């Protein structure tokens, strides 16, 4: 592969003599090919960047998507994620839910304040977009909105970085490692993942219908690895940074006033059962400013969109205030991802997916967390603690998070394990073609349709027909239960990887048990939205008309010592009636972590004998007492 290097070096010298912008102008004057694959080929040839390398860099930045010309969380545009340093993004709704993020009813509601009350614009980042404009002669507007111009701009930048580093214009991608690292912001993790994509190859259809393929190059090698900060808990080579969340008493005379997380001793004190996936709804730097605020709340990790950089804030042994349910908080690790639920999947980047998957694989292996959708939860899958708190629970990361791709990166690809007529199904639409007509992506016009984009959720209806009403959620919509098509309203949605008991079938339609009712979706052989799986379902014990469900799996009253207040078990407002069945996704005994003061000496972990089953009851998981149900295997 190196034999072409002398020719490329000579060509690079010619480009320098002509001026890169003149070379780009000649390319544009000659006409641009119509497909994105051809544009990559053309741009690579013009700037003498290895074509596969250009494709791999773009894949890590955008998965080759155009993202409708909209800016990313770091003000980047197009397939090459050219960043406009003149733009900034303000704080949005990281704390926008109405719920208490701590979710501990033994304490006063947590109302975060501090940085969240003084929103500030994100700091301007590198201005690679205008640099690319100078190199290519294209306008800034063209680089934002025209994918072909954007790809040429990215190729020109890589060529310039290689020149600045005094490296040869070799056909061997390995000689471009330093330029790739610079393109990704200087991090070895980003460059390493580019070379991993080169080794494995990739192929997909983009958000605007372009089929792009990168053939595998198994022998290519990267030259360096990222080092983790010593304090972090991360897999080797991820390049994690330690940005600690402050644990401090806020009022000298009030030991119950402290922030912004709880010290603990997990997994010795409690098993870690869940990893919760969030999105920040704010730029990365704002998220870091918030987690460093003592009066705010803390989670364990934040992942940057543009390059997949990971910052850790709270040790895994300690408990973050992130999920809105104290039972889940005390048994989970929270991972925030820079992004916006309503941006249609834009800028949930491949770099971020890959670093998140590497982190979650490591954490799941270390703490024995099952790699399934009942334990790798979205924030939108966490139950409310009681009926009053259902409506205020958060909805992130939302329907545009690509769970199927994420689980493939976790080395646990989602697939059928039983025939199509099984009594249990797993939701598994094709992300790219599963375009649901959501509304609410534009805050200025909440009833306007969202731009078409693939997604991982499906809509559920009261009858087996496309024009039937959506199923109801009396917790999310207490007045009438009526669900909407808002991108923020998950009350009539099922998400990729979730498993449900089958309630009925009619022709190409399948009904699942969902929030106490039959919920229908169209599931034809030609375009499956769900696949059959083996599993176990729970039904009420014979003789019981219905059984209560709970948002917390807490111990029986007799288990509490005298110095710990008994936590009342409040049944939810939903009905789990005789004749219904729900997929069982886990089992555990009641447990409660009592932590109320800055001094940890008063902490207690209360363990009971009351056994619970976790079930997929709606979009969120809930719990039932084992003594109330019987289990039945399905195949």
N, C-alpha and C positions, 0 to 999 in steps of 0.2 A: 504493500500500500504506500510505501514511502517513495517509490520510484518517480511519482509525479511531482514531488516537492520542488525540484529545481524549476520546472515549468511554472508552477504556481508562484514561486518567489519572483520570477521575471515578470509574470503577469501582474503581481502586486505592485512591483515597481512602476509598471506602465500606468496602473490605476492612480498611483501617487502623482505621477507626472501630469496626468490628465486632470486630476481632481475628482474625488469620488462623486461629487454632485453632477459633474459632466457625464460620468459613466452611467449614473442612474438616469439622467435625462435621455441619454441614447437608448437605454432600455425602454423607458416609457414611450419614447417616440416610435420605437420599433413595434410597439403593441404589446399588450399583456395577455397572457393565456387566461382562459376562463376559469379553470378549476384551481382550487387552493393547492392541490398537490403540485400542479404545474408552476404556480407562483413560487412555491418553495424551491423548486428546481431552478427556475429562472433567477431568483434572487441569489441563491447559492453560487450559481455560475458567474453572475455579475461581480460579486464581491469576493469570490474565491474562498468561500467558507465551505467546509465539507457539508454536503447536503443533509446527510443523516444527522450531523451535529446541530444544524439549524432546526431541523424538525424536532429533535429531542429537547432543545432549549425551549422552543415554543410549547411543546407538550407540557413541560413542567410549569410554564407560566400560565397557560390558558387551556390546555388540552385542545389547542388549535381553534378554539371558539373565537368569534368576533364580539360576542357580548353586546351586540346591537349598538356599538359605539359608545357604550356607557363606561364611566370610570370605575375602577376597582376601589377597594377601601384605601389603597395607597395611591389613588389618582393615576392608575395605569390604564392604558387603552390597548385594545386589539390583541391579535394572536401572539404578538411579541411583548405585550405588557409594557409598552413605552410609557414612562411616568412623566406626568406634567407637573413640574415643581411649582408652577404658579397657582395650582389648585390646592384646596384644603377641604377636609370633611369635618363637619362639626359633630359634637356629641349627640347621639340619638337616644334610644331607649333601652340601655342596658338594665336599668331599674324600672322599666316602663310598666311591668306587670303590677297588678293591685295586691298581689300576695306578699306575705312575709317570707323573704328568702331563707330565713333560718328555719321557719316552720315548726317551732317548738312551743306548744301551747302552755308549757309550764312557765314560760317567760313572757314578758310584755312583747307585743309585736315589734319586730325590728323594722325601723324606718330609716334606711340608709341616708346619710347626709354628708356634706363635705364637698368633695369634688363633683358629685352628681348635681349639686345645686349651682355650680359655677361652670357651666359647660364652656369649653374653649375649642377653638379650631385645632385640628391636627397640624403638627409641624409640617411644613413643606419638605418634601423629600427630594431625591436626585431628579434632575430635569433631563432625563434621557430622551424625551419626546422632542424637545427643541434642539438638542444635540443632533438627533437623527435628522431633523429638518435641515440643519446646516450641512450635514454630510451628504444628503440626497437631493436637496433642492426642492423637496416636497413641502407643501404648506403644513402647518400644525393641524389645521382642520382635516386635511387629507389623511394625516397619520392617525388621527383619532377615529375617523369614520370609514376609511377605505382599507379593508384587510390587506390588499396587495401592497399598497404603499406602506402599511405598517410592517409587513414582513420584510420589505426591502430596507426599511429603516432599522429593523433589528439586525439584519445581516450586515449593514454598514457599520453598526455599532460594534459588533463582534470583530469585524475586520480592523476597526480602529483600535480596539483594545489589544488585539494581537500585535498590531504595529507598535503601540505604545510600550508594550512589554518586550519589544525587540525579539519576538518569536517568529519562526518561519511560517509561511503560509502553506503548511503541509496538508496533504490529503489525509494524514493520520489524525483522527479526532483527539487522540491522547495528547498531542502537542498543543492543543487548544485549552487544556484544563484551566490554566490561570485566567485566560480571557473569559471562560464560562463562569468561573467563580466570581470574577468582577461583575459580570452581567447580572448575576443573581444577588448582588449586594456584598460580595466578598466572602460569603460563607462556603466552607467546604461541603456542608451537607447538601446544599443545592447542587453543586457541581457533581458530587458523588451520585446523586439521584439522576442527573442527566445521563451519566455514563451507565447507570443501571438500566435506564430506558433504552439506551443504545444496545446494551447486551440482550435485552429481552424483546425489543421491538414493541410496537403498538399499532392499533388500527381502530378507528371509530368514525362515526358520522357527527359532524359538528352541529352546533346550535342553529346554523343557517343552511344545513343540508349538504355540506361538502364532505365527501368521503376522502379521508387522508390515511395513508399507511406508511409506517416506518418499519422496514425490514430489520430483523435482528442482526446484530454483529456480535456474536458470542465472545470473540477473543479480545474485545477492546477493554482497556483497563484504565481506572482513575489512578492518580498519583499521590493522593493524600486523604486523610480522614479528619473529621471534625472532633475536637476535644470538648468534653463536657466540663462545666465548672465543677469543682470538687464537691460542693454541697448538694448537687442535684442528684436525683434518682431517675436516671435515663439509660437507655441502651447505649453501649459503646458506639461512638461515631456520630451520634445525633447532634452534638454541638449545643447542648442545653446550657442556658444562662440562668444564674441564680438571682432572682429579683424578689427578695423576701417581702411577704405581707407582714405588717407590724402587729404584734400581739402586745397590747398595753392597756392598762387601766385608764379610763377616760376621766373619771371623777375621783379625786383622792378619798372622798368620804363615802363612796358608793362602790363596793366591790362587785356589784352586779352590772356596773357600767364599764364594759370593756369591749375591745374589738381586736381584729375583725374576723376571728375564727376561734375555735376551741382547741386547746392542747389535749392530746390523748396518747394512747400507746397501742395503736392498731399495728398488726393484727393480733397482738398478744391479748389486748383487752376486748376486741371485737373483730370478727371476720369482715373483711372488705368483700362485699357481694356484687357491687355495681361500679361501672364507670359511666358517667353521665356526659354526653356530648352537648355542648352549648354553642351558640354563636354570640359574638360580642355586641352586635348592633352598634358598634362604634369603632373608630380606627384603633389599630394596635396600641399606639402610644397613649391614647386616652384610656384604654383598658388598663394599661400598666399604671397610669397615674391614679386610677380608681382603686386598684388592688393595693396600692401603697398608702391609701388613706385610712387611718385608724378608725374613723367613724363610718367607714363604708363596710363592704363585705368582701370576703376572700374566697377564692377557689384555688385549685392546686396548680394548674398549668394554663398558659396562653400560647396559642400557635399563630404566627404571623402568616398572612395569606400569600404575599408575594414570593417568599422564598422558603416557607415552612419552618422558619426559626422558632424554637421552643424556649419559653421562659418558665421556670418553676417558681412558685410563690409560697406554697405550704407543703410541708413534708407529708408523705403518705400516711404516716402514723397519726397525724392531726386531722381535725374535722373542719372542712370549709363550710361556709354558709352560702350555698349556691343553688340548691335544688328546690327550695320552698317546702320541703317535707323533712322534718327532723329525723324520722326513721330512715329515710333514704340518705340524707346527709351523713348521718353517723356511720353508715355502712358503704359509703361511696367515695370515689375520687372524681372531681369535677374538672373537665377540660374545656376551656373556652377556645373558640376558633374565630379569628377575625373574619367577619362577614355580616351580611344582612339577609334576613329571612326572605324579604320581599324583592330581592334583586334577581329572582329567577334563576338561581344557581350560579350567577356570575360571580366569579372570584372565590368560590369554594375551589381553590386551585388544586392541580395535581400535586404540586409541591406540598401543600398543606395536608391533603389527603394522605400522602405517603409518610410524612413525618408523624402525623397523628396515628396512623396505623402502626408504625414502628414503635411509638410510645405505648400505645394500648396493648399491642402484643406483649411487650416487655412487662407492663404492669399486670396484665391478666395472668401471665406465666408466673410472676413473682407471688401474686396473692391468690392464685387459683380461682380467678373469676371466669365463669364460662363465657366463651366467645359466641354468644347468640344474642338475639334482639330482646330477650327478656332480662339480660344483665348488662349489655351494652345499650344503654337507654339514651334516647334523646331527652332533652329537658321537657319536651312536649309529651313524653310518655310517663312522667312522674305523677303519681296520684295526688289529689288534694288530701290534706290531713283529716278533714271532716267536711260535711256538706257545705258549710259557710265558706270554705276556702277553695272550692272547685273552680268557681268562675274566674278567680284571679291568677290561676296557674299559667305559666308561660307556654309559648308555642314554638320556641326555637328548638332545633335548627330548621324546622319546617319541611314542607313537601318537596323542596328542591335539593335537599341533601341526598346524595347518591349512595344509599345504603348498600346496594348490591355491589357497586364498585368498591366501596369501603371494606366490605367483608371479603371480597377477593384479595384485597391488599392485606387483610388480616390473616390470609391463608385459610379462611373458612368460607369458601364460596357457597352462596345460597343455592340450593337445588332441591328437586323433588326427591323424596325418599319412599313414596308410595304411589299407587296408581291414581289416575285422574278422578276416580270415584271414591276415594278415601273419605272417611268421616272427619278428617281434619285437613285444612289447607294452610299453606303459607302464601302470603301476598308477595308476588314477584312479577310486576310488570316490566316491560322493556323500557328502561329509563328514557332513552332517546326519543322513542315514538309515543310515549305515554304523556300526551299533552292535554292537561286538564284546564278548562277555561276559568281560571281563578279571577277574582277581582281584588282591588285594594292594594296593588303594588305602587300606585301613585298616591301619596298622602293628600295631594291637592284635589284628587278626583277619585275618592275611595270606591265609587261604584263602577268606574271604568274598567274594562277588561285588562288583565295583565298581558304583556307581550307573550306570544306563544313560546313555550319552552318545555322541554321534557321534565319529568319528575318521577318521584318514587312513591306517590300516594294515589289511591283510587277513591272515588266517591261511592257512597252507599245509599240505597234508595228503599222506600217502603214497599215497593212492588217490583216485579220483574219487567220493567219497561223504562226506556230512557227518559220519559217525561214524568215519571213518578216523583213525588216529593222526596226530599232527603230525609233520612231517619232523624229522630229527635234526640236531643241531649238536654235533659231537664236540669243538669248541673251547670252546664255552660250557659244555657239560656233559660233561667228560672221562670220567666213569665209565660212562655208558650213552648219552649223546647225547640223552636224552629231554627235549624242550622242554615248557614249561608254558604255562598261560594267564595267568601273572603279568604285570601291566602293565609290570614291569621286565625281562621276558624277551623279547627281540626275535628269538630264534634260529629261530623258524618264522614270521616275518612279512616281508612286503614292503610298502614304504611308497610313498605317493603321489609320482609323478614318476619313480620308479626304472624303468629299462628292463631287460627280460630277454628272452633268446632262448626261443622257444617249443619245448618238447620233445615235446608231444603234444596231441591234442584228442580228447575223447570226449563227444559230445552237447553239453550246456551247460557242460561242464567243460574247463578249459584247464590244461595242465601247463607249467611253466617249468623250465629248468635252474637249480638252486639248491644251492650247497654240495656239488656232486658227485652230485646225485640229482634225480629228477623230483619236482616239488612242485606239487600240484594245488590249484586253487581254482574255485569255482562262478562262472561268468561268463555268466549268461543275457542274452539281448537286452533283456529288460525291466528289468534292473538290472545294467548293466555295472560290473564292478570293474576292468577294464583295457580299453585301446583299442589298435588297431593303429598302429604307427609304422614309419617307414623308419629304417634304421640299418645298422650293420656288426656282424657277430658274428665271434668268434675260435673256431677249432677246432684241436686238436693237428695238427701236421704229419703227413702220411702216414708211416706206419712207426713212429710213437711211440705207445706204449700209454697214456701219460699225460704231462702236463707239470707242473712245479712252479709254485706260485703264491707270491707274496711280499707281505709287509705293508709293504715299503719298496722304493723304486726307487733303489737305490744303485749307484755305479759299479763296474766290474770292478776287480779287485785291482791291475792294472797302472797304473791311473790315479792311484793315491795317491802323493803325494810322500813322501820318507823321513821327514819330521817329522810325518806324520799317520798314526795307526794305521788299518790296513785294517779296514773294517767288513764282517764276514762276512754273506753272504746266506743266511739260514736259511729253507728252504722251510716253508710252513705244513703243518699236519696234514691238510689236506683233499686230495681227489683230483679233478683235472681230467682225466678219462679220454677216450680216443678215443671218438668218437660223441657227445660232449657239445659244447655251444656256449654262449658267454657274450657278452652285449652289450658291445661296445667303447665306452668313454665318454671316452677321451682317449689321448694318446701323448706320451712325453717321454724324454729321455735321462737316464741315471743321474747323480745329483748328491748331494753330501753337504756339509753345513755343519759344519765342525769349529770348535767354540768351547768351551773348557774352563777358561779363567781369566778373572779380573776384568779384566785388562789385555787389550784386544782385539788387541794387536799379533800375538799368536800365532794369530789366526783364519785359517782357510783355507776356500775353497769349492772342493771337488774335483769336477771335471766329467769324465765318461767318455764312451765311444763306445757303451756298451751301451744299446740302445733297449728301452723297455718300452711295453706297452699297459695302460692302466687298464681294468679290467673290473668289471661288476656281478656279483659272484660269489655273494653271499648278501645279507644285510641291509646288509653293509658292502662298500665297494669294495676291490679288491686289484689286484695287478700281475702280469703275465706277461711274460717276455722275448719280444720280437718274433721272435727266431730260433727260438722253439719252436712258433709257431702260424702258421696261415694265416688270412687275413681273407676274409670273404664278405659282400657287400652283400645286404640283405634289403629287400623292399618289401611 
